[in-house]
Amino acid sequence: GLPSAQAHPFRRCRRAHTGRRHGMTPQDEVVLMARIAEGAERYEDMADFMKERVDMGGSLSKEERDMFSAAFKHAMSSRRNATRIAKAICIAKEQEGNKEQADLATNYRSKMEAQLREICEKALNTLEQTLIPGVGGDAEAKVFYLKMRGDYYRYLSENLEGDARAEQATKAAEAY
């Protein structure tokens, strides 16, 4: 699963340097940490920092909205790709009659799907519980968050089947 925000090496670094130097607000600090995480290609950390920024209250700037979106999107992209590859390998191994290797690929796919669900649910919870209700009269932000919500329900539906897939697809359509 995703590491907790308390376990982040960036967090320890930030806590050691919270002297409010150069007039940085706590919000500025956490956004800076998200930028550092992004530069280090630590997208789960970036997502955690952007969620922390949301939890601090106040509306997000356009740049912060973009960072929030990019953090979750990048955290998911390698897992979405891994899921597709594992599915293709599973199918190929089944067609070859190699059940043992097909089962291994299926197990790996299940692990990636669980991580995808965790990231999607974290993004959706933040959107639905905080960002969308707190948008006020900012139409641009509302459209941005609703589209993002639709995207994450769509991502959830990608690896589901039957009724579960239909339910997530319906939620995605409602958000769009």
C-alpha positions as CSV (number, residue, x, y, z in Angstrom):
1,G,0.0,0.0,0.0
2,L,0.9,3.6,0.0
3,P,3.2,4.7,2.8
4,S,1.6,7.0,5.4
5,A,2.4,10.7,5.3
6,Q,4.2,10.3,8.6
7,A,6.8,7.9,7.1
8,H,7.9,10.3,4.3
9,P,11.5,11.2,4.2
10,F,10.4,14.6,2.8
11,R,8.2,15.2,5.8
12,R,11.1,14.6,8.2
13,C,13.2,17.1,6.2
14,R,10.4,19.7,6.2
15,R,9.8,19.3,9.9
16,A,13.4,19.9,10.6
17,H,13.2,23.2,8.7
18,T,10.0,24.9,9.8
19,G,11.3,28.2,11.0
20,R,9.0,30.1,8.7
21,R,12.1,31.4,6.8
22,H,11.6,33.7,3.9
23,G,8.0,34.3,4.8
24,M,6.7,30.9,3.7
25,T,3.3,29.9,5.0
26,P,2.6,26.3,5.9
27,Q,0.6,26.0,2.7
28,D,3.6,27.3,0.7
29,E,5.9,24.8,2.4
30,V,3.7,21.8,1.7
31,V,3.3,22.9,-2.0
32,L,7.1,23.3,-2.2
33,M,7.5,19.7,-0.8
34,A,5.1,18.5,-3.5
35,R,7.2,20.1,-6.1
36,I,10.3,18.5,-4.7
37,A,8.6,15.1,-4.7
38,E,7.5,15.7,-8.3
39,G,11.0,16.5,-9.3
40,A,12.2,13.3,-7.6
41,E,9.4,11.4,-9.4
42,R,7.9,10.3,-6.1
43,Y,4.3,10.8,-7.1
44,E,2.7,9.0,-4.1
45,D,4.6,11.5,-1.9
46,M,3.5,14.3,-4.1
47,A,-0.1,13.2,-3.8
48,D,0.2,13.0,0.0
49,F,1.6,16.5,0.1
50,M,-1.2,17.9,-2.1
51,K,-3.8,16.1,0.0
52,E,-2.1,17.7,3.1
53,R,-2.5,21.1,1.3
54,V,-6.2,20.4,0.7
55,D,-6.6,19.4,4.4
56,M,-5.1,22.8,5.5
57,G,-8.3,24.4,4.1
58,G,-8.8,27.3,1.7
59,S,-9.3,26.9,-2.0
60,L,-6.6,25.7,-4.2
61,S,-5.0,27.9,-6.8
62,K,-5.1,26.8,-10.4
63,E,-1.5,25.7,-10.1
64,E,-2.3,23.7,-7.0
65,R,-5.3,22.1,-8.7
66,D,-3.0,21.1,-11.5
67,M,-0.4,19.7,-9.1
68,F,-3.1,17.8,-7.2
69,S,-4.4,16.2,-10.4
70,A,-0.9,15.5,-11.8
71,A,0.2,13.8,-8.5
72,F,-2.6,11.3,-8.5
73,K,-2.4,10.8,-12.3
74,H,1.3,10.0,-12.2
75,A,0.9,7.8,-9.1
76,M,-1.6,5.7,-11.1
77,S,0.0,5.6,-14.6
78,S,2.7,3.0,-14.0
79,R,0.2,0.8,-12.2
80,R,-2.4,1.1,-15.0
81,N,0.3,0.1,-17.5
82,A,1.5,-2.8,-15.2
83,T,-2.1,-4.0,-15.0
84,R,-2.6,-4.0,-18.8
85,I,0.7,-5.9,-19.3
86,A,0.0,-8.5,-16.6
87,K,-3.5,-9.1,-18.2
88,A,-1.9,-9.6,-21.7
89,I,0.7,-12.0,-20.2
90,C,-2.0,-13.9,-18.4
91,I,-4.0,-14.3,-21.6
92,A,-0.9,-15.4,-23.5
93,K,0.1,-17.9,-20.9
94,E,-3.4,-19.3,-20.7
95,Q,-3.4,-19.7,-24.5
96,E,0.0,-21.5,-24.2
97,G,-1.5,-23.8,-21.6
98,N,0.9,-22.6,-18.9
99,K,-1.5,-22.3,-16.0
100,E,1.2,-21.7,-13.4
101,Q,2.6,-18.7,-15.2
102,A,-0.9,-17.4,-15.9
103,D,-1.7,-17.6,-12.2
104,L,1.4,-15.7,-11.3
105,A,0.5,-12.9,-13.8
106,T,-3.0,-12.9,-12.4
107,N,-1.7,-12.5,-8.8
108,Y,0.5,-9.6,-9.9
109,R,-2.3,-8.0,-11.7
110,S,-4.5,-8.2,-8.6
111,K,-1.8,-6.5,-6.6
112,M,-1.6,-3.6,-9.1
113,E,-5.4,-3.4,-9.2
114,A,-5.5,-3.1,-5.4
115,Q,-3.0,-0.3,-5.5
116,L,-4.9,1.5,-8.2
117,R,-8.1,1.2,-6.2
118,E,-6.4,2.7,-3.2
119,I,-5.1,5.7,-5.1
120,C,-8.5,6.2,-6.8
121,E,-10.3,6.0,-3.5
122,K,-7.9,8.5,-1.9
123,A,-8.4,11.0,-4.8
124,L,-12.2,10.5,-4.8
125,N,-12.5,10.9,-1.1
126,T,-10.6,14.1,-1.2
127,L,-12.6,15.4,-4.1
128,E,-16.0,14.4,-2.8
129,Q,-15.5,15.2,0.9
130,T,-13.5,18.4,0.6
131,L,-12.8,19.9,-2.8
132,I,-16.2,19.7,-4.5
133,P,-18.2,20.8,-1.5
134,G,-15.8,23.6,-0.8
135,V,-15.7,25.0,-4.3
136,G,-18.1,27.8,-3.7
137,G,-18.8,30.0,-6.7
138,D,-15.6,29.1,-8.6
139,A,-17.1,27.5,-11.8
140,E,-13.7,26.7,-13.3
141,A,-12.6,24.8,-10.1
142,K,-16.0,23.0,-10.0
143,V,-15.7,21.8,-13.6
144,F,-12.1,20.7,-13.0
145,Y,-13.0,18.7,-9.9
146,L,-16.1,17.1,-11.4
147,K,-14.1,16.0,-14.5
148,M,-11.4,14.6,-12.3
149,R,-14.0,12.8,-10.3
150,G,-15.4,11.3,-13.5
151,D,-11.9,10.2,-14.6
152,Y,-11.2,8.4,-11.3
153,Y,-14.5,6.5,-11.4
154,R,-13.6,5.6,-15.0
155,Y,-10.2,4.4,-13.8
156,L,-11.9,2.3,-11.1
157,S,-14.2,0.7,-13.7
158,E,-11.4,-0.3,-16.1
159,N,-10.4,-3.5,-14.2
160,L,-13.9,-4.4,-13.0
161,E,-16.4,-6.7,-14.5
162,G,-20.2,-7.1,-14.5
163,D,-22.3,-5.1,-12.1
164,A,-19.3,-3.5,-10.3
165,R,-18.0,-2.2,-13.6
166,A,-21.5,-0.8,-14.5
167,E,-21.8,0.9,-11.2
168,Q,-18.5,2.7,-11.5
169,A,-19.2,3.6,-15.1
170,T,-22.5,5.2,-14.0
171,K,-20.7,7.2,-11.4
172,A,-18.2,8.4,-14.0
173,A,-21.0,9.4,-16.4
174,E,-22.8,11.3,-13.6
175,A,-19.6,13.2,-12.7
176,Y,-19.0,14.2,-16.3
